[in-house]
């Protein structure tokens, strides 16, 4: 009788068997402190899945954050505010991923969200991602930042460590670059991700 009762409880609340984490969290241990990111693989499977693959394979260990954008170095004067990181060599460890527009996922480039950097749609990779500081909704589909209007795919959100992210953004950025549009945005010394792993 007790076994039947427990079975009924399991069916009623779906509490039996292994629980599947549909929003796995990732810890980035940086030189300046910890950043915790909640990912959304159900909403953005390609983008979140690629990011989690990089984490699980150790592709971020020893890599870091290398680019910062803020009001004083945004050549378009749009108030864009973010930090960009991933592979310091910017070399993807796999094929590019399909572009997942914000209109499809429902995830916008709001403050604290994490998105995939790219050139043309379909060229993005978790080898390079960025974290929004403040609402950068001109990076959403239909936004004015990119001429193609496709926006940037969002796949996660920072749940701890925005103070660390803002400290990284405030770093000195005068590393040389041949690209005029990003001049003054590359950190003099990248902030290293010592280790990345699932919580």
C-alpha atoms as one frame of an Amber mdcrd trajectory, in Angstrom:
protein
   0.000   0.000   0.000   2.857   2.375   0.912   4.598   1.627  -2.415   1.411
   2.467  -4.317   1.108   5.722  -2.371   4.712   6.719  -3.178   4.174   5.911
  -6.846   1.125   8.139  -6.890   3.103  10.974  -5.281   5.850  10.571  -7.900
   3.352  10.819 -10.729   1.599  13.797  -9.169   4.670  15.973  -8.603   7.169
  14.420 -11.050   9.619  14.172  -8.157  11.061  10.733  -8.868  14.084   9.964
 -10.992  17.023  12.230 -11.815  16.256  15.928 -12.111  17.344  17.536 -15.357
  18.858  21.001 -14.972  17.308  22.995 -17.798  19.222  26.170 -16.889  22.735
  25.046 -15.909  24.980  27.581 -14.210  28.626  28.160 -15.072  31.358  29.598
 -12.876  34.151  31.651 -14.427  37.055  31.970 -12.006  38.869  35.104 -13.159
  41.908  36.885 -11.785  39.566  39.571 -10.470  36.930  37.328  -8.912  34.111
  34.907  -9.690  31.399  35.356 -12.302  28.375  33.047 -12.293  26.273  32.698
 -15.439  22.903  30.968 -15.782  22.482  29.532 -19.285  19.269  28.866 -21.227
  19.806  25.879 -23.545  16.061  25.350 -23.969  15.577  28.863 -25.358  18.878
  29.202 -27.239  20.125  25.625 -27.795  22.864  26.383 -30.332  24.375  29.354
 -28.484  24.076  27.986 -24.942  25.093  24.516 -26.118  28.276  25.818 -27.743
  29.147  27.827 -24.619  28.615  24.800 -22.367  30.733  22.676 -24.719  33.607
  25.166 -24.388  33.204  25.066 -20.607  33.045  21.262 -20.396  36.095  20.807
 -22.647  38.205  23.327 -20.740  38.506  25.657 -23.738  38.235  28.774 -21.539
  40.835  27.720 -18.966  43.749  30.134 -19.202  41.872  32.336 -21.700  40.150
  35.574 -20.715  38.430  38.914 -21.248  40.232  41.184 -23.688  37.831  43.885
 -24.959  35.821  46.524 -23.113  33.310  49.009 -24.514  32.099  52.044 -22.569
  30.942  55.595 -23.290  34.460  56.990 -23.666  35.576  54.522 -26.354  32.358
  53.839 -28.305  32.975  55.499 -31.709  29.268  55.452 -32.551  28.256  57.231
 -29.323  25.356  54.861 -28.708  26.147  54.242 -25.055  27.171  50.641 -25.678
  28.585  49.082 -22.528  30.009  45.554 -22.366  33.022  43.310 -21.933  34.063
  40.646 -24.439  35.992  37.474 -23.766  36.540  33.842 -24.639  39.513  32.506
 -26.564  42.385  34.981 -26.516  43.490  33.679 -29.909  39.872  34.195 -31.118
  40.128  30.825 -32.877  36.919  28.748 -32.690  37.227  25.154 -31.542  34.549
  23.948 -33.917  32.219  25.017 -36.695  30.300  28.307 -36.491  26.837  28.051
 -34.976  23.459  28.996 -36.407  22.313  32.502 -35.491  19.467  32.538 -32.939
  17.796  35.971 -33.165  16.311  37.594 -30.092  12.873  37.475 -31.731  13.114
  33.681 -31.762  14.516  33.139 -28.257  12.780  35.954 -26.394  16.130  36.758
 -24.754  17.169  40.392 -25.178  20.513  42.125 -24.756  19.514  43.501 -21.359
  21.910  44.327 -18.542  23.809  41.254 -17.360  22.904  39.045 -20.305  25.537
  37.041 -22.181  25.595  36.902 -25.989  27.541  35.477 -28.919  29.792  37.846
 -30.867  29.821  37.452 -34.661  30.486  38.994 -38.034  27.743  37.962 -40.486
  24.816  35.918 -39.115  25.889  32.287 -38.843  29.561  33.076 -38.193  29.302
  33.266 -34.407  30.983  30.976 -31.898  31.331  30.651 -28.142  35.027  31.277
 -28.800  34.012  34.923 -28.381  31.120  36.057 -26.210  30.194  39.303 -24.504
  28.454  40.387 -21.315  26.144  43.398 -21.477  26.530  46.103 -18.847  23.337
  48.113 -18.967  20.616  47.556 -21.559  22.107  47.313 -25.058  18.824  46.666
 -26.843  20.177  48.152 -30.088  22.015  44.793 -30.240  18.687  42.922 -30.508
  17.195  41.881 -33.834  16.059  45.015 -35.636  18.478  47.151 -33.639  20.604
  49.888 -35.163  24.058  48.745 -34.071  24.707  46.269 -36.862  23.787  47.149
 -40.479  22.358  43.677 -41.144  19.739  44.188 -38.408  19.950  40.573 -37.257
  21.195  41.443 -33.780  23.263  39.258 -31.463  22.124  35.954 -29.958  21.663
  35.983 -26.183  21.932  32.704 -24.273  22.486  33.414 -20.578  22.499  35.902
 -17.724  24.954  36.806 -14.981  23.530  35.941 -11.562  26.641  36.808  -9.541
  29.720  38.908 -10.204  28.512  42.084 -11.922  30.932  43.963  -9.658  33.764
  41.897 -11.157  32.504  42.586 -14.671  32.369  46.347 -14.054  35.885  46.244
 -12.597  37.112  44.482 -15.757  35.372  47.089 -17.917  37.144  49.904 -16.050
  40.585  48.531 -16.964  43.105  50.389 -19.093  42.472  49.720 -22.778  45.240
  50.832 -25.090  46.449  47.605 -26.690  47.302  48.142 -30.380  44.865  47.096
 -33.098  44.648  47.676 -36.844  40.843  47.989 -36.741  39.839  51.610 -36.276
  36.320  50.769 -35.048  37.656  48.974 -31.968  40.635  51.224 -31.255  40.930
  51.955 -27.541  38.773  48.943 -26.626  41.380  46.202 -26.201  42.661  45.809
 -22.660  46.323  46.569 -22.140  46.469  43.263 -20.297  43.647  40.706 -20.667
  41.939  39.501 -17.501  42.555  35.761 -17.377  39.851  33.153 -16.803  41.744
  30.743 -14.576  39.053  28.082 -14.790  35.506  27.650 -16.115  33.177  24.892
 -14.952  29.563  23.975 -14.306  28.340  24.737 -10.811
